[in-house]
């Protein structure tokens, strides 16, 4: 049975109704010549294991209210297996509803895992329920995944498939730089010099961003990659950091010192940012699209919202400009690229149709499919090929010695929150670097 209608339902789940809610379906549409051509090209990479008339019903559960890139991938899977149905359900309050969903009467076949869930006892069951995707009998070609975002567990098990990667840095208005004959800065000294020239050219705050305690916020986006690089170079500090021992606060000093230098450098007007940017996502994008901000600090998750908002911005529609994502130039030798994972899929070992569930995962696990999903969402691909979205082109040849890969550190959520709050306090002069370092482990967090 084939239908062309597709939609995703965001479901508010309460108490015992959680597992009785069924997501709306993404169903196959009619085939056209373009689709046939796509299938022929794709067949070089994916060879179906099962008969094309195999019937199946699969469910995916996640936290995105709008997951169009997954819908597109599902449609492409239907070209091979048209007699099936894959539904996607968005759970409200995913943090507190996904574990009960797995224990429910109709558990999902595939479910979203986020990196911060690791090490938190609340989410132990997410990993206990997951199958090992590296099992050679499944035939999933994990070697297309960039080594920096691979997540191997004990004994080499792979319980999650990276779907989207992300990073921290800044959106850059390339037209402003070209107009003023300037190169995008690569080091902290270059950043100060470029900002001086931009201020002389009439840009009062050459760098802007959301003045928040969140991960896309000014302090975190600028300084966390340097902090992570410090931890990567001496992983003996991780346990103390994760246990929130006050002595571990010293590890924050280099990155917070540089952050304070940045806040005092004249490159950014923090008060102006707080006044003009109300939140860390939509307002960041819409303010950047006004066209008078040379550099906007943010995360890759913020960049993912730019494509849809180009048409929503009257200023950008009237005067479009070229923009790209760059690593923030926080270091003396250059910035630091956090090769981070934004979202992963796990396969439920209790799936009632495990063969077709793993077949769908096998289909997804290619540079083409994962790359296309990332490009449609405008997040960074987890594969080795950055070329599908030119906005991230600057990352393709980033030096390995200044890259912090996903598994290079294991800084748990509690430690991250301490750093995030410390960075916000330093940027806003609520604490000195010395005070933030001394108060590590007891800094109030959201």
C-alpha positions in Angstrom: 0.0 0.0 0.0 1.5 3.4 -1.1 0.6 6.8 0.0 2.2 10.2 -0.7 1.3 12.0 2.4 4.0 12.5 5.0 4.0 14.2 8.3 5.6 14.0 11.7 3.6 14.3 14.9 4.9 15.8 18.1 3.2 14.0 20.9 2.8 15.2 24.4 3.1 12.1 26.5 1.6 11.7 29.9 1.8 8.9 32.4 0.6 5.5 31.1 -0.5 6.8 27.7 3.1 7.1 26.6 3.4 3.7 24.9 0.0 3.8 23.3 0.7 6.8 21.1 1.5 6.0 17.5 3.5 8.4 15.3 2.3 9.5 11.9 3.8 7.6 8.9 6.2 8.6 6.2 4.9 6.6 3.2 6.3 6.0 -0.2 5.2 8.3 -3.0 4.8 7.6 -6.7 7.9 6.8 -8.6 9.1 9.1 -11.4 12.0 9.1 -13.8 14.2 11.1 -11.4 13.5 8.6 -8.7 14.4 5.7 -11.0 17.7 7.4 -11.9 18.5 8.0 -8.2 17.8 4.4 -7.5 20.1 3.2 -10.3 22.9 5.4 -9.0 22.4 4.4 -5.4 22.3 0.7 -6.2 26.1 0.9 -6.6 26.4 1.5 -2.9 23.5 -0.4 -1.5 22.5 -3.9 -2.4 19.2 -5.2 -0.7 19.4 -8.4 1.3 15.8 -9.2 1.0 13.1 -9.5 -1.6 11.6 -6.2 -2.8 8.1 -7.3 -1.8 9.1 -7.8 1.9 6.4 -6.4 4.2 7.5 -4.6 7.3 6.6 -2.0 9.9 9.3 0.0 11.7 9.2 2.9 14.2 11.8 5.6 14.9 11.6 7.7 18.0 13.4 11.0 18.6 13.3 14.5 19.8 13.1 16.6 16.6 9.6 17.9 16.0 10.5 18.2 12.3 12.7 15.5 10.9 12.4 16.1 7.1 15.8 14.7 6.3 14.9 11.4 7.9 11.6 11.4 5.9 13.7 11.9 2.7 15.9 9.0 3.6 12.8 6.8 4.3 11.4 7.7 0.9 14.7 6.5 -0.7 14.6 3.3 1.3 11.0 2.7 0.0 12.4 2.6 -3.5 14.0 -0.7 -2.6 11.3 -1.9 -0.2 8.0 -0.3 -1.2 5.7 -2.7 0.8 6.5 -1.3 4.2 5.9 1.5 6.6 8.3 3.5 8.7 6.9 5.9 11.3 8.7 8.6 13.2 7.5 9.8 16.6 8.7 12.9 18.3 8.6 12.6 22.1 8.1 15.7 24.1 10.5 16.0 27.1 12.7 13.3 25.5 15.0 13.2 28.4 12.3 11.9 30.7 10.2 9.9 28.2 12.5 7.8 26.1 13.4 5.2 28.8 9.6 4.6 29.6 9.0 4.3 25.9 11.6 1.5 25.6 9.8 -0.3 28.4 6.4 0.2 26.9 4.1 -2.1 25.1 5.1 -0.8 21.7 8.8 0.2 22.0 10.6 1.8 19.1 12.8 -0.2 16.7 15.2 2.7 16.4 15.7 5.5 18.9 17.8 8.6 19.3 20.7 8.8 21.7 22.6 12.1 22.5 26.2 12.2 23.6 25.5 13.8 27.0 23.4 10.7 28.0 26.5 8.6 28.3 27.7 8.2 31.9 24.3 9.2 33.3 22.6 6.4 35.2 19.2 7.7 34.1 20.0 6.6 30.5 21.8 3.3 31.2 18.9 1.4 29.7 19.4 3.2 26.3 22.7 1.4 25.9 21.6 -1.8 27.5 18.8 -2.1 24.9 21.1 -1.4 21.9 22.5 -4.0 19.6 26.1 -4.1 18.5 26.1 -2.6 15.0 29.7 -3.8 14.4 28.5 -7.4 14.3 29.8 -8.6 10.9 26.7 -10.6 10.3 24.7 -7.3 9.9 26.9 -6.1 7.1 26.8 -2.5 8.2 29.8 -0.6 6.7 30.9 1.6 9.6 34.1 2.5 7.9 32.4 5.4 6.1 32.1 7.1 9.5 34.8 9.7 10.3 37.1 8.3 12.9 36.6 11.5 15.1 33.0 10.8 15.7 33.0 7.0 15.9 31.8 5.8 19.3 33.2 2.4 20.2 32.2 1.0 23.6 33.9 -1.6 25.7 35.2 -4.7 23.8 34.9 -2.7 20.6 31.1 -2.7 20.5 29.3 -0.1 18.5 26.0 0.6 20.0 25.2 3.9 18.2 25.3 5.2 14.7 26.3 8.9 14.4 23.7 10.6 12.2 24.6 14.3 12.6 27.8 15.9 13.8 28.3 19.5 15.0 30.9 21.9 16.3 31.3 25.3 17.8 32.6 28.4 16.1 31.1 31.3 14.2 29.1 32.2 11.1 31.1 34.6 8.9 29.6 37.2 6.5 32.0 36.7 3.7 30.7 39.7 1.8 31.7 42.1 4.6 35.3 40.6 4.6 35.5 40.9 0.8 34.2 44.5 0.9 36.8 45.5 3.4 39.6 43.5 1.8 40.1 41.4 4.9 40.8 37.7 5.4 38.9 35.6 7.9 41.2 35.5 11.0 42.8 32.2 12.0 44.6 33.2 15.2 43.7 35.3 18.2 46.1 38.0 17.3 44.6 38.1 13.8 41.2 38.3 15.3 42.1 41.4 17.3 43.7 43.1 14.4 40.7 42.3 12.0 38.2 43.5 14.6 40.1 46.8 15.0 39.8 47.4 11.3 36.2 46.4 11.2 35.4 48.8 14.0 37.1 51.5 12.1 34.9 50.6 9.1 31.8 51.1 11.2 31.0 47.8 12.8 30.6 48.5 16.5 30.7 44.8 17.6 32.6 42.8 14.9 31.8 39.6 16.8 28.3 39.0 18.3 26.5 36.0 19.8 23.9 35.0 22.4 24.8 36.1 25.9 23.5 32.9 27.5 24.8 30.0 29.6 23.9 27.5 26.8 26.2 25.8 24.4 25.7 28.1 21.5 26.4 31.1 23.8 29.3 33.5 23.6 31.5 32.0 26.3 31.0 28.4 25.5 31.2 28.6 21.7 34.5 30.6 21.9 36.3 28.9 24.7 35.1 25.4 25.2 37.1 23.9 22.3 40.3 25.3 23.9 39.2 23.8 27.3 38.6 20.4 25.6 42.0 20.6 23.9 43.6 21.1 27.4 41.8 18.0 28.7 42.8 16.0 25.6 46.4 16.8 26.2 46.3 15.5 29.8 43.4 13.1 30.3 44.5 12.3 33.8 42.4 15.4 34.8 39.2 13.9 33.6 38.2 11.9 36.7 38.6 14.9 39.0 36.7 17.1 36.5 33.8 14.6 36.3 33.7 14.2 40.1 33.5 18.0 40.3 36.5 18.2 42.6 37.4 21.9 43.3 41.1 21.2 42.5 40.1 20.3 39.0 39.0 23.9 38.3 42.6 24.8 37.5 42.2 23.0 34.2 39.8 25.8 33.1 42.3 28.6 33.6 43.9 28.7 30.1 40.6 28.8 28.3 38.9 31.2 30.7 41.9 33.5 30.6 41.7 33.7 26.9 38.0 34.2 27.1 38.5 37.1 29.4 41.0 38.6 27.0 38.5 38.2 24.2 35.7 39.9 26.2 38.0 42.8 27.1 39.6 43.1 23.6 36.9 45.3 22.0 36.1 42.6 19.5 32.7 42.0 21.1 30.2 44.3 22.8 28.6 41.8 25.3 26.0 44.4 26.4 25.0 45.0 22.8 24.6 41.2 22.2 22.4 40.9 25.3 20.2 43.7 24.1 19.8 42.7 20.5 19.8 38.9 20.7 17.0 37.5 22.8 17.7 33.8 22.5 20.5 31.4 21.4 18.9 30.1 18.2 16.3 32.0 16.2 17.4 35.4 17.3 21.0 34.6 16.6 20.2 33.6 13.0 17.8 36.5 12.3 20.3 39.1 13.8 23.1 37.7 11.6 20.8 37.9 8.5 20.5 41.7 9.1 23.8 41.7 7.2 25.8 44.0 9.4 27.5 41.4 11.7 30.9 40.2 10.4 31.2 37.2 12.8 28.4 35.5 14.9 29.5 33.0 17.5 27.2 29.9 17.6 27.1 26.1 17.3 26.5 23.9 14.3 23.0 23.3 15.6 22.3 27.0 15.2 23.7 26.8 11.6 21.2 24.1 10.9 18.4 26.6 11.2 19.9 29.1 8.6 18.6 27.6 5.4 14.9 27.8 6.4 15.3 31.3 7.8 16.9 32.9 4.7 13.4 33.4 3.3 12.0 34.5 6.6 14.4 37.4 6.9 13.3 40.5 4.9 16.8 41.9 5.2 18.5 38.8 3.8 15.9 38.4 1.1 16.5 41.9 0.0 20.3 41.8 0.2 21.5 38.2 0.3 25.1 37.5 1.2 27.6 34.6 1.2 28.2 33.1 4.6 30.2 30.2 5.9 31.0 28.5 9.3 34.5 28.8 10.7 36.2 27.7 13.9 36.6 30.6 16.3 40.2 31.8 16.3 40.9 31.5 20.0 44.4 30.1 20.1 47.8 31.6 19.4 48.4 29.1 16.6 44.8 29.0 15.5 41.4 27.9 16.8 40.3 24.4 17.8 37.8 22.3 15.9 35.5 20.2 18.1 34.5 17.3 16.0 31.4 16.5 18.0 28.4 14.3 17.6 24.9 16.0 17.7 22.7 12.9 17.4 23.0 9.1 17.1 20.7 6.2 16.4 20.5 3.0 18.3 18.7 -0.2 17.3 16.5 -1.8 19.9 17.5 -5.4 20.4 13.8 -6.0 21.4 12.7 -4.9 17.9 9.9 -7.1 16.5 11.3 -6.8 13.1 15.1 -6.7 13.7 16.1 -7.9 10.2 14.4 -5.0 8.4 15.4 -2.6 11.2 19.1 -3.4 10.7 18.5 -3.4 6.9 17.3 0.3 7.2 20.4 1.1 9.3 22.6 -0.6 6.8 21.0 1.5 4.0 21.6 4.7 6.0 25.3 3.9 6.7 27.0 5.3 3.7 28.7 8.6 2.8 25.9 9.4 0.4 22.9 8.8 2.7 24.4 10.2 5.9 25.9 13.1 3.9 22.5 13.9 2.3 20.7 13.8 5.6 23.2 16.1 7.2 23.0 18.5 4.2 19.2 18.6 4.3 19.4 19.4 8.0 22.4 21.7 7.5 24.4 19.9 10.2 27.9 18.5 9.7 28.1 15.1 8.2 29.5 12.3 10.3 31.2 10.8 7.2 34.6 11.7 5.7 33.1 13.8 2.9 32.4 17.5 3.9 31.7 18.5 0.3 27.9 18.2 0.3 27.4 21.5 2.1 29.8 24.3 1.2 29.0 26.2 4.4 31.3 23.8 6.3 34.0 23.7 3.6 36.5 25.3 6.0 36.5 22.2 8.2 37.6 19.8 5.5 41.3 20.5 5.8 41.4 21.6 9.4 44.8 20.6 11.0 44.6 17.4 13.0 46.8 18.7 15.8 44.1 21.3 16.6 41.2 19.0 16.3 39.5 17.5 19.3 37.6 14.4 18.2 34.4 13.1 19.8 36.1 10.4 21.7 39.3 12.3 22.6 37.8 13.3 25.9 35.0 12.1 28.2 33.9 15.2 29.9 30.6 14.4 31.5 27.5 16.6 31.6 28.1 17.9 35.1 31.6 19.1 34.3 30.4 20.7 31.0 27.7 22.6 32.9 30.3 23.9 35.4 32.5 25.2 32.5 29.5 26.7 30.7 28.4 28.6 33.8 32.0 29.7 34.5 32.4 31.0 30.9 29.2 33.0 31.2 30.3 34.5 34.5 33.7 35.5 33.1 32.2 37.0 29.9 29.8 39.1 32.0 32.5 40.0 34.6 30.4 38.3 37.3 33.5 36.3 38.3 37.2 36.7 37.7 39.1 33.8 36.2 40.6 33.1 39.7 37.1 33.1 41.3 35.7 30.7 38.6 38.7 28.4 39.0 38.4 28.3 42.8 34.6 27.7 42.7 34.7 24.8 40.3 32.2 22.2 41.4 29.9 24.6 43.2 29.2 27.2 40.4 25.4 27.5 40.1 24.1 25.9 36.8 20.7 25.9 35.1 
